[in-house]
Amino acid sequence: MRDRLLIYGANGYTGELIARLAASKGLSPILAGRDGEAVARLAGSLGFAHRAFSLTDPAPVDAGLEGVAVVLHCAGPFSRTAGPMVEACLRNGAHYLDITGEVDIFEANAARDGPARAAGVMVLSGAGLDVTPTDCLAAHLKRRLPGATHLALGLDAAPWVSRGTVKTLIETFHLGMARQDGRLVIEPIGHRTRTIDIGRGPVRAISVPWGDVSSAYHSTGIPNIEVYVATPGGVGAVFGLARRLSSVLARPPVQRALQAIAGRLARPGPTEAQRRGGSMLIWGEARDGARTVTSRLRLPEGYNLTALVALEMAGRALRGDVKPGYQTPSSAYGADLILAIPGCTRSDEGERPA
Ligand SMILES: NC(=O)c1ccc[n+]([C@@H]2O[C@H](COP(=O)([O-])OP(=O)(O)OC[C@H]3O[C@@H](n4cnc5c(N)ncnc54)[C@H](OP(=O)(O)O)[C@@H]3O)[C@@H](O)[C@H]2O)c1
């Protein structure tokens, strides 16, 4: 019988946060990862079962998914891990959720919609800060303005990121992306700039390849999508440097060197005190040529939020609340999913002319 939740990559910074939250909620997931010792240590401390397997060959992954109804995949960069885990879920009839924010992974998983439907399996990407709140806000804006043709989303730059996030950003953040007339376009990072008010007055913001340029299109069908990050102080300078050096940063030897540096120097992630004291604002705007609507979200700190939303969706999936095929957070669980998370609130501005 398949009735268990398996958290893969549980010994990583974010996987461990999710495992600890699961323990505090009285859940009993199986913890898994390729580092058997680290996974066993964590599972032992929480009283959970554990399994050790890597993703390099299909047979051990199939064995690792025995009895598993839902996989919450937390091992990234997902460019190296998502494909084998999704394929294993399709082979074994387990629902798949991940916490990726990588546009290529959203697109690759969207392309598996047909096989996922045929297998009766849900493949849901973006069950973290990137992209659950922005995706829910996009769906809410679409609900407010059903004929919207343009969507812009904006968020604060995170004050701290985990080692795994740094490694993922090294792979993805030298190129920008937006959605134009329904197609993904690649452009320099920070190619678009505008002033936005994410909830504490106007700030300068630049465009980034946040996952919504893929996922919000699947959630809303809005053909033009841009995502901005506010760039106070030195943040803009970092993006400016990435933009100027983009062709150098993409070279494999440079990528390898940066990954090694991140592995040695980046901190595992924010401390508990930093997470407890943190909060985030998110802004979204949709327009249809005649009207513009704006809404905002106020959220807990990003890694705590990731743990909360990932476990919320995994729990729903475990209770049988699933939609087979490729799903985004809002296509599976609706625009108001984010309001089910403690500490999340939404506000709407009145409609105004475009
Ligand atoms: N969507 C969001 O908002 C959000 C939030 C948080 C994190 N993330 C993403 O989640 C990922 C993990 O972040 P983190 O902070 O937890 O990183 P981390 O602390 O470095 O942990 C990474 C985890 O992934 C595993 N892993 C990495 N490569 C693997 C591979 N090829 N095969 C099997 N396992 C592999 C690691 O296993 P080993 O210990 O054996 O290396 C470890 O368990 C990153 O991609 C990050 O960007 C997204």
The ligand as an SDF file (V2000), in Angstrom:
LIG
                    3D

 48 52  0  0  0  0  0  0  0  0999 V2000
   11.6520   27.5220   -3.9700 N   0  0  0  0  0  0  0  0  0  0  0  0
   12.2330   28.0780   -2.9300 C   0  0  0  0  0  0  0  0  0  0  0  0
   11.8050   29.1070   -2.4680 O   0  0  0  0  0  0  0  0  0  0  0  0
   13.4050   27.4070   -2.2830 C   0  0  0  0  0  0  0  0  0  0  0  0
   13.6600   27.5770   -0.9220 C   0  0  0  0  0  0  0  0  0  0  0  0
   14.7580   26.9230   -0.3520 C   0  0  0  0  0  0  0  0  0  0  0  0
   15.5890   26.1530   -1.1490 C   0  0  0  0  0  0  0  0  0  0  0  0
   15.3150   26.0290   -2.4770 N   0  0  0  0  0  0  0  0  0  0  0  0
   16.1590   25.2230   -3.3390 C   0  0  0  0  0  0  0  0  0  0  0  0
   16.2690   23.9350   -2.7670 O   0  0  0  0  0  0  0  0  0  0  0  0
   17.5360   23.3900   -3.0630 C   0  0  0  0  0  0  0  0  0  0  0  0
   18.1930   22.9250   -1.7720 C   0  0  0  0  0  0  0  0  0  0  0  0
   18.4760   24.0340   -0.9730 O   0  0  0  0  0  0  0  0  0  0  0  0
   19.1720   23.8560    0.4460 P   0  0  0  0  0  0  0  0  0  0  0  0
   19.2880   25.1820    1.0200 O   0  0  0  0  0  0  0  0  0  0  0  0
   18.4690   22.8190    1.2390 O   0  0  0  0  0  0  0  0  0  0  0  0
   20.6080   23.2870   -0.0270 O   0  0  0  0  0  0  0  0  0  0  0  0
   21.6720   22.3940    0.7410 P   0  0  0  0  0  0  0  0  0  0  0  0
   21.6850   22.6610    2.1860 O   0  0  0  0  0  0  0  0  0  0  0  0
   22.9360   22.5340   -0.0280 O   0  0  0  0  0  0  0  0  0  0  0  0
   21.1120   20.8920    0.5490 O   0  0  0  0  0  0  0  0  0  0  0  0
   21.0740   20.3010   -0.7010 C   0  0  0  0  0  0  0  0  0  0  0  0
   20.4900   18.9120   -0.5790 C   0  0  0  0  0  0  0  0  0  0  0  0
   20.3590   18.3610   -1.9030 O   0  0  0  0  0  0  0  0  0  0  0  0
   21.1230   17.1630   -1.9770 C   0  0  0  0  0  0  0  0  0  0  0  0
   21.6920   17.0210   -3.3170 N   0  0  0  0  0  0  0  0  0  0  0  0
   22.3610   17.9570   -4.0400 C   0  0  0  0  0  0  0  0  0  0  0  0
   22.7340   17.4490   -5.2190 N   0  0  0  0  0  0  0  0  0  0  0  0
   22.2860   16.1690   -5.2460 C   0  0  0  0  0  0  0  0  0  0  0  0
   22.3450   15.1190   -6.2060 C   0  0  0  0  0  0  0  0  0  0  0  0
   22.9710   15.2880   -7.3840 N   0  0  0  0  0  0  0  0  0  0  0  0
   21.7520   13.9420   -5.9110 N   0  0  0  0  0  0  0  0  0  0  0  0
   21.1280   13.7500   -4.7380 C   0  0  0  0  0  0  0  0  0  0  0  0
   21.0500   14.7030   -3.7740 N   0  0  0  0  0  0  0  0  0  0  0  0
   21.6070   15.9020   -4.0340 C   0  0  0  0  0  0  0  0  0  0  0  0
   22.2030   17.3050   -0.9200 C   0  0  0  0  0  0  0  0  0  0  0  0
   22.6990   16.0380   -0.6080 O   0  0  0  0  0  0  0  0  0  0  0  0
   24.2320   15.8580   -0.0760 P   0  0  0  0  0  0  0  0  0  0  0  0
   24.2330   16.3740    1.3210 O   0  0  0  0  0  0  0  0  0  0  0  0
   24.4560   14.4090   -0.1920 O   0  0  0  0  0  0  0  0  0  0  0  0
   25.0970   16.7000   -1.0080 O   0  0  0  0  0  0  0  0  0  0  0  0
   21.3810   17.9520    0.1980 C   0  0  0  0  0  0  0  0  0  0  0  0
   20.5820   16.9810    0.8340 O   0  0  0  0  0  0  0  0  0  0  0  0
   18.3250   24.4820   -3.8030 C   0  0  0  0  0  0  0  0  0  0  0  0
   18.1960   24.2500   -5.1900 O   0  0  0  0  0  0  0  0  0  0  0  0
   17.5930   25.7460   -3.4400 C   0  0  0  0  0  0  0  0  0  0  0  0
   17.7010   26.7570   -4.4170 O   0  0  0  0  0  0  0  0  0  0  0  0
   14.2490   26.6350   -3.0490 C   0  0  0  0  0  0  0  0  0  0  0  0
  1  2  1  0
  2  3  2  0
  2  4  1  0
  4  5  1  0
  4 48  2  0
  5  6  2  0
  6  7  1  0
  7  8  2  0
  8  9  1  0
  8 48  1  0
  9 10  1  0
  9 46  1  0
 10 11  1  0
 11 12  1  0
 11 44  1  0
 12 13  1  0
 13 14  1  0
 14 15  2  0
 14 16  1  0
 14 17  1  0
 17 18  1  0
 18 19  2  0
 18 20  1  0
 18 21  1  0
 21 22  1  0
 22 23  1  0
 23 24  1  0
 23 42  1  0
 24 25  1  0
 25 26  1  0
 25 36  1  0
 26 27  1  0
 26 35  1  0
 27 28  2  0
 28 29  1  0
 29 30  1  0
 29 35  2  0
 30 31  1  0
 30 32  2  0
 32 33  1  0
 33 34  2  0
 34 35  1  0
 36 37  1  0
 36 42  1  0
 37 38  1  0
 38 39  2  0
 38 40  1  0
 38 41  1  0
 42 43  1  0
 44 45  1  0
 44 46  1  0
 46 47  1  0
M  CHG  2   8   1  16  -1
M  END
$$$$
